[in-house]
Amino acid sequence: MLKNFIGKIGTMSFIMLLVVLSIIIVSEYLFLTGNKLEAIFIAFWAPTILGFMNYLKYRK
């Protein structure tokens, strides 16, 4: 099942999605431990990476 998913989206996209997921987890950890400004700063990385992935996918 996972191999099928990786085959559909590509290996690099799968790795980038794992990076985005880890960024979200780190941001949540920082927020819950009281480092709110750092958490907000890191949380902005996830949509930026996803947007960059979309740009690379659809550019011509």
KOLVO-400100 format. One line per 2 residues: number of its first residue (from 1); for each residue x, y, z negated of N, C-alpha, C. Coordinates in pm, 1 decimal. Example, Ala and Ser with C-alpha at 12.3 -4.5 7.8 and 13.67 -1.06 7.14 Angstrom:
<recs>
1> 1319.0/-569.0/-780.0/1230.0/-450.0/-780.0/1320.0/-330.0/-780.0 | 1285.0/-225.0/-708.0/1367.0/-106.0/-714.0/1290.0/3.0/-787.0 .
</recs>
This chain:
<recs>
1> 81.8/-118.5/0.0/0.0/0.0/0.0/87.5/126.7/0.0 | 185.7/129.4/-89.3/274.8/244.8/-93.8/359.3/253.7/32.5 .
3> 402.8/139.9/82.9/482.5/137.3/205.8/400.0/189.0/324.5 | 272.0/155.5/325.7/180.5/204.9/428.4/168.0/357.1/422.1 .
5> 155.1/409.1/299.5/141.5/553.4/279.5/268.7/626.0/323.9 | 383.9/572.0/285.2/511.2/632.9/324.2/527.7/628.9/475.7 .
7> 484.3/520.1/537.9/492.8/509.9/683.0/406.4/613.0/753.1 | 290.7/645.9/693.3/200.4/744.7/753.9/254.9/886.7/744.1 .
9> 304.3/923.6/627.1/345.0/1063.4/609.7/493.5/1086.7/634.2 | 572.5/981.8/631.4/716.8/995.9/653.6/792.9/995.7/522.0 .
11> 913.9/949.7/529.2/995.8/935.8/408.6/1028.9/1070.8/346.2 | 1066.2/1167.2/427.8/1104.0/1297.9/373.8/985.1/1366.9/308.8 .
13> 868.6/1357.4/368.9/749.5/1417.9/308.9/716.0/1350.8/176.6 | 733.9/1220.6/169.2/707.5/1149.8/45.4/803.1/1194.8/-64.5 .
15> 929.6/1211.2/-30.3/1027.6/1258.7/-128.3/992.3/1399.4/-174.7 | 952.8/1484.7/-82.8/916.0/1621.3/-119.7/791.9/1623.2/-209.2 .
17> 697.1/1534.1/-184.2/579.5/1526.0/-270.6/617.5/1479.6/-410.6 | 714.2/1389.7/-420.4/763.1/1348.7/-552.5/832.6/1464.5/-623.9 .
19> 905.7/1545.4/-548.7/970.3/1663.7/-606.8/865.4/1761.8/-658.2 | 760.6/1783.7/-580.1/653.5/1874.4/-621.9/585.1/1821.3/-747.3 .
21> 560.7/1692.4/-752.8/498.7/1633.1/-871.2/588.6/1650.1/-993.9 | 718.3/1631.5/-976.6/809.9/1649.1/-1089.8/816.0/1795.3/-1134.4 .
23> 806.9/1888.7/-1040.5/804.5/2030.3/-1075.5/681.4/2062.3/-1158.5 | 567.9/2006.6/-1121.0/444.8/2030.2/-1195.7/456.8/1973.6/-1336.9 .
25> 514.4/1855.6/-1350.1/530.1/1793.6/-1481.8/624.4/1876.0/-1570.1 | 735.6/1921.5/-1514.2/829.4/2004.1/-1590.8/763.9/2135.5/-1631.6 .
27> 687.6/2194.7/-1542.6/619.8/2319.7/-1573.3/518.5/2301.2/-1686.3 | 443.1/2192.2/-1681.8/347.1/2164.8/-1788.9/417.7/2143.1/-1922.1 .
29> 529.5/2071.9/-1919.2/606.8/2049.3/-2041.7/654.4/2181.5/-2100.3 | 709.6/2267.6/-2015.6/757.4/2397.0/-2063.6/643.9/2480.9/-2119.7 .
31> 530.2/2477.6/-2054.3/416.1/2556.6/-2100.8/369.2/2508.0/-2237.6 | 362.9/2376.3/-2253.9/313.0/2320.8/-2379.7/413.8/2333.9/-2494.4 .
33> 540.6/2352.5/-2462.0/640.4/2372.5/-2567.0/660.6/2519.3/-2601.2 | 588.5/2608.2/-2537.3/593.1/2749.4/-2572.6/673.1/2837.7/-2479.1 .
35> 737.5/2782.0/-2379.7/814.7/2862.3/-2283.4/724.3/2900.9/-2166.4 | 631.6/2989.8/-2192.4/527.2/3017.9/-2093.7/578.9/3090.3/-1969.9 .
37> 669.1/3185.7/-1987.5/719.5/3258.0/-1870.5/800.3/3167.6/-1778.4 | 883.0/3083.1/-1836.9/960.3/2988.8/-1755.8/868.5/2890.1/-1684.7 .
39> 763.1/2847.1/-1753.7/668.0/2752.9/-1694.3/596.5/2814.8/-1574.6 | 557.8/2940.3/-1588.4/489.6/3008.1/-1477.8/584.9/3025.2/-1359.7 .
41> 709.9/3062.4/-1388.4/809.1/3079.1/-1282.1/831.3/2948.2/-1206.7 | 847.4/2839.1/-1279.3/870.2/2709.5/-1215.5/744.9/2660.8/-1144.6 .
43> 627.2/2692.4/-1197.5/502.1/2648.2/-1135.7/483.1/2707.7/-996.2 | 541.3/2823.1/-970.7/529.9/2883.9/-837.8/611.6/2809.7/-732.5 .
45> 704.6/2726.4/-773.1/785.9/2651.7/-677.4/703.6/2548.1/-602.3 | 609.0/2483.4/-670.2/532.4/2374.4/-607.9/454.9/2421.7/-483.8 .
47> 372.8/2526.7/-492.4/303.2/2569.4/-370.4/396.9/2625.0/-264.2 | 510.1/2680.8/-307.2/607.2/2730.8/-210.7/665.8/2615.8/-129.8 .
49> 700.7/2507.1/-196.5/754.9/2390.3/-126.9/650.0/2328.4/-36.2 | 526.4/2318.9/-83.9/419.5/2263.3/-0.3/394.3/2350.6/122.5 .
51> 398.4/2481.1/104.5/381.9/2571.6/217.9/495.2/2557.8/317.7 | 616.7/2542.8/267.6/731.5/2523.7/356.4/719.4/2391.5/431.6 .
53> 669.5/2287.6/364.5/647.9/2159.4/431.9/546.9/2174.1/545.5 | 438.3/2248.4/521.4/338.9/2271.9/626.2/398.6/2350.6/742.0 .
55> 480.8/2450.9/709.5/543.7/2529.0/815.0/630.6/2440.7/904.7 | 712.0/2356.8/841.9/799.3/2269.4/919.7/720.6/2166.4/1000.8 .
57> 606.3/2124.4/948.1/526.5/2025.1/1018.3/458.8/2083.7/1142.2 | 411.3/2207.6/1132.7/330.4/2262.7/1241.3/402.3/2365.0/1328.9 .
59> 530.4/2388.6/1307.1/599.9/2484.0/1393.1/625.4/2421.7/1529.2 | 639.1/2505.2/1629.2/659.0/2454.5/1764.7/780.8/2514.2/1827.1 .
</recs>
